[in-house]
Amino acid sequence: MPLLGLGVYDMYNREAEEAVVHALEIGYRLIDTAAMYENEKEIGQAIRVSGVARKEIFLTTKVANPDQGYDSTLKAFDESSKKLNCEYIDLYLVHWPIKKSRQETWQALERLYAEKRVRAIGVANYLVPFLKELESYSRTTPVVDQVEFSPYLFLEDLLNECKRKHIQLQAYSPLVRGQRFSDPKLISLAEKYGKTPAQIILRWALQLGVSTIPKSSNIKRLKENFDVFDFQISDDDIKRINTFHENFRVVDDPMEML
């Protein structure tokens, strides 16, 4: 799985399809969608018309909250597969740790994996308590944990826990929807490296070994977000960015699911 990819939350119809086509043209090879985004059909279509070989693309989707549960998750996976129409799905995630159904949902994912109907399984929005709970009943370690993660929500304990369990941490909303681009600390670093605030944040995540899936349908921003492989942030500046943490979220706190 590539560390840098495209998230397609809140993109619909032609916007979603065109964003993926442009992203693949630029060089993106990780595409992240979900049943609840209601754009799986468009994402699948974009992949088919892109001209990029399916084997070169890593495709993720997720089971929606209302579909959680054992039998309903299996059915939801079939529905996602039909809509995507992409030969196979690389990664299937539990979208949120819904209290009443997360164990049965995970067990359904384990069945899908055991039957080789999906290439890998993982979770999303699982903070440390949820990972510890999952460990108590799972037979398969999730390969990915996708959570909100940014310099302003630096979940160091979760990052360390994922490293300990050999789970790839993946960041959604890494750019906090642009709400911290005017932070003088971030601007100072952007000026130092001759990059944009978004590029500094994305490079920081990559150097921490965190996969990241910024969302954009704008071609200019798609190119900007992908142009992060020609520079290196110093260790001291990485440590400095780690101190930006202020528990700032743009999405609901998963701990409310406990």
C-alpha positions as CSV (number, residue, x, y, z in Angstrom):
1,M,0.0,0.0,0.0
2,P,1.4,3.4,-0.9
3,L,1.8,5.8,2.1
4,L,0.2,8.7,0.3
5,G,-3.2,8.5,-1.3
6,L,-6.5,10.2,-2.1
7,G,-9.5,10.4,0.2
8,V,-12.9,10.9,-1.6
9,Y,-15.2,11.8,1.3
10,D,-17.9,14.3,0.4
11,M,-17.4,13.9,-3.4
12,Y,-20.3,12.9,-5.5
13,N,-21.2,12.0,-9.1
14,R,-18.9,13.5,-11.7
15,E,-16.7,15.3,-9.2
16,A,-15.7,12.0,-7.6
17,E,-15.0,10.3,-10.9
18,E,-12.9,13.2,-12.2
19,A,-11.0,13.6,-9.0
20,V,-9.8,10.0,-9.1
21,V,-9.0,10.1,-12.8
22,H,-6.9,13.2,-12.3
23,A,-5.2,11.8,-9.2
24,L,-4.2,8.6,-11.1
25,E,-2.9,10.7,-13.9
26,I,-0.7,12.7,-11.4
27,G,0.6,9.5,-9.9
28,Y,-1.6,8.6,-6.9
29,R,-2.1,4.9,-6.5
30,L,-4.0,4.6,-3.2
31,I,-7.7,5.5,-3.4
32,D,-9.8,5.5,-0.3
33,T,-13.6,5.4,-0.4
34,A,-16.5,4.0,1.8
35,A,-20.0,2.8,1.4
36,M,-21.3,5.8,3.4
37,Y,-19.6,8.2,0.9
38,E,-22.1,7.1,-1.7
39,N,-19.6,7.3,-4.5
40,E,-18.3,3.7,-4.9
41,K,-19.8,3.4,-8.4
42,E,-18.1,6.6,-9.6
43,I,-14.8,5.5,-8.0
44,G,-14.9,2.2,-9.7
45,Q,-15.7,3.8,-13.0
46,A,-12.8,6.2,-12.7
47,I,-10.4,3.3,-12.1
48,R,-11.7,1.4,-15.1
49,V,-11.4,4.4,-17.5
50,S,-8.1,5.7,-16.1
51,G,-5.8,3.5,-18.2
52,V,-3.9,2.5,-15.1
53,A,-3.6,-1.2,-14.5
54,R,-5.8,-2.4,-11.7
55,K,-2.8,-4.2,-10.1
56,E,-1.1,-0.9,-9.7
57,I,-3.9,0.7,-7.7
58,F,-4.6,0.1,-4.0
59,L,-8.4,0.4,-3.4
60,T,-10.0,0.7,0.1
61,T,-13.6,0.8,1.1
62,K,-15.5,0.5,4.4
63,V,-18.6,-1.0,5.9
64,A,-21.2,1.7,6.8
65,N,-22.4,2.0,10.3
66,P,-26.0,0.9,9.6
67,D,-24.7,-2.2,7.9
68,Q,-22.6,-3.4,10.8
69,G,-23.3,-6.9,12.2
70,Y,-22.2,-10.3,10.9
71,D,-24.7,-11.1,8.2
72,S,-25.3,-7.5,7.2
73,T,-21.6,-6.8,6.9
74,L,-21.2,-9.7,4.5
75,K,-24.1,-8.4,2.5
76,A,-22.7,-4.9,2.5
77,F,-19.4,-6.1,1.2
78,D,-21.1,-7.8,-1.7
79,E,-23.0,-4.5,-2.5
80,S,-19.7,-2.5,-2.4
81,S,-18.1,-5.0,-4.7
82,K,-20.9,-4.7,-7.2
83,K,-20.8,-0.9,-7.1
84,L,-17.0,-0.7,-7.4
85,N,-16.9,-3.4,-10.1
86,C,-13.1,-3.5,-9.9
87,E,-12.2,-7.2,-9.9
88,Y,-11.2,-7.1,-6.2
89,I,-10.9,-4.9,-3.2
90,D,-7.5,-4.5,-1.6
91,L,-8.6,-3.4,1.9
92,Y,-12.0,-3.5,3.7
93,L,-12.4,-1.5,6.9
94,V,-14.8,-1.3,9.8
95,H,-15.7,2.4,9.5
96,W,-16.5,3.2,13.1
97,P,-16.3,1.1,16.3
98,I,-20.1,0.8,16.9
99,K,-20.5,-0.6,20.4
100,K,-23.3,-3.1,19.8
101,S,-21.9,-4.6,16.7
102,R,-18.1,-4.1,16.4
103,Q,-17.2,-7.7,17.4
104,E,-19.6,-9.3,15.0
105,T,-18.6,-6.9,12.3
106,W,-14.9,-7.8,12.7
107,Q,-15.7,-11.5,12.7
108,A,-17.4,-11.0,9.3
109,L,-14.3,-9.2,8.0
110,E,-12.2,-12.1,9.2
111,R,-14.5,-14.5,7.2
112,L,-14.1,-12.4,4.1
113,Y,-10.3,-12.4,4.5
114,A,-10.2,-16.2,5.2
115,E,-12.3,-16.9,2.1
116,K,-9.9,-14.6,0.1
117,R,-12.8,-12.3,-1.0
118,V,-10.7,-9.3,0.1
119,R,-6.9,-9.0,0.2
120,A,-6.6,-7.3,3.6
121,I,-8.8,-6.1,6.5
122,G,-8.5,-3.3,9.0
123,V,-10.3,-0.7,11.1
124,A,-11.0,3.0,11.2
125,N,-11.5,5.3,14.1
126,Y,-10.1,2.8,16.5
127,L,-8.2,4.5,19.3
128,V,-6.1,2.6,21.8
129,P,-9.0,1.2,23.9
130,F,-10.7,-0.1,20.9
131,L,-7.5,-1.8,19.6
132,K,-7.0,-3.5,23.0
133,E,-10.6,-4.7,23.0
134,L,-10.2,-6.0,19.5
135,E,-7.2,-8.0,20.5
136,S,-9.3,-9.9,23.0
137,Y,-11.5,-11.5,20.4
138,S,-9.8,-11.2,17.0
139,R,-7.9,-14.0,15.3
140,T,-6.5,-11.6,12.7
141,T,-4.5,-8.4,13.4
142,P,-5.9,-5.4,11.3
143,V,-3.3,-4.3,8.8
144,V,-4.5,-0.6,8.9
145,D,-6.0,1.7,11.5
146,Q,-7.4,4.8,9.8
147,V,-8.0,7.7,12.2
148,E,-8.1,11.5,12.2
149,F,-4.5,12.4,12.8
150,S,-2.6,15.7,12.2
151,P,0.0,17.9,13.9
152,Y,-2.9,19.4,15.8
153,L,-4.2,16.0,16.8
154,F,-0.9,14.2,17.4
155,L,-2.0,10.8,18.8
156,E,1.4,9.6,19.9
157,D,0.1,6.8,22.1
158,L,-1.9,5.4,19.2
159,L,1.0,5.7,16.8
160,N,3.3,3.8,19.3
161,E,0.6,1.2,19.9
162,C,0.2,0.6,16.1
163,K,3.9,0.3,15.7
164,R,4.0,-2.2,18.5
165,K,1.3,-4.3,16.9
166,H,2.6,-3.9,13.4
167,I,-0.5,-2.0,12.3
168,Q,-0.1,0.7,9.7
169,L,-1.6,4.0,11.0
170,Q,-3.3,6.0,8.4
171,A,-4.4,9.6,8.7
172,Y,-7.6,11.1,7.3
173,S,-8.3,14.8,7.5
174,P,-4.5,15.3,7.9
175,L,-4.8,18.9,6.7
176,V,-7.5,19.7,9.2
177,R,-9.6,21.1,6.3
178,G,-7.2,24.1,6.1
179,Q,-8.2,25.4,9.4
180,R,-4.6,25.7,10.7
181,F,-2.9,26.9,7.5
182,S,-2.5,30.4,9.0
183,D,-0.7,29.1,12.1
184,P,2.5,31.2,12.3
185,K,4.5,28.1,13.4
186,L,3.5,26.2,10.3
187,I,4.0,29.2,8.0
188,S,7.5,29.6,9.3
189,L,8.4,26.0,8.5
190,A,6.7,26.3,5.0
191,E,8.9,29.3,4.3
192,K,12.0,27.6,5.6
193,Y,11.5,24.6,3.2
194,G,10.0,26.5,0.3
195,K,6.9,24.5,0.5
196,T,3.2,25.1,1.4
197,P,1.7,24.5,4.8
198,A,-0.2,21.4,3.3
199,Q,3.1,20.0,2.0
200,I,4.8,20.4,5.4
201,I,2.0,18.5,7.2
202,L,1.9,15.7,4.6
203,R,5.7,15.3,4.7
204,W,5.7,15.3,8.5
205,A,3.2,12.4,8.5
206,L,5.2,10.4,5.9
207,Q,8.4,10.8,7.8
208,L,6.6,9.5,10.9
209,G,5.7,6.4,8.8
210,V,2.0,7.4,8.8
211,S,0.0,6.8,5.7
212,T,-2.1,9.8,4.7
213,I,-5.1,10.3,2.5
214,P,-5.8,14.1,2.0
215,K,-9.0,14.9,0.1
216,S,-9.2,17.2,-2.8
217,S,-11.0,17.3,-6.2
218,N,-9.0,20.4,-7.3
219,I,-6.3,19.6,-9.8
220,K,-3.9,22.2,-8.4
221,R,-4.2,20.9,-4.9
222,L,-4.0,17.3,-6.0
223,K,-0.6,18.1,-7.6
224,E,0.4,20.1,-4.6
225,N,-0.4,17.3,-2.1
226,F,1.5,14.8,-4.2
227,D,4.6,17.0,-4.5
228,V,6.1,16.0,-1.2
229,F,8.8,13.6,-2.2
230,D,11.6,16.0,-3.1
231,F,12.5,17.3,0.4
232,Q,13.2,16.1,3.9
233,I,12.1,17.8,7.2
234,S,14.9,17.7,9.8
235,D,14.6,15.6,12.9
236,D,14.5,18.8,15.0
237,D,11.7,20.2,13.0
238,I,9.8,17.0,13.1
239,K,10.0,17.2,16.9
240,R,8.9,20.8,16.7
241,I,5.8,19.9,14.7
242,N,5.0,17.2,17.2
243,T,4.5,20.0,19.8
244,F,1.7,21.6,17.7
245,H,-0.8,19.2,19.3
246,E,-3.9,20.9,20.7
247,N,-6.4,18.0,20.6
248,F,-8.1,19.8,17.6
249,R,-10.6,17.7,15.8
250,V,-12.7,18.3,12.6
251,V,-14.5,14.9,13.0
252,D,-16.3,13.3,16.0
253,D,-14.3,11.8,18.8
254,P,-14.4,8.0,18.5
255,M,-14.3,7.7,22.3
256,E,-17.9,8.7,22.3
257,M,-18.6,5.3,20.8
258,L,-17.5,3.5,24.1
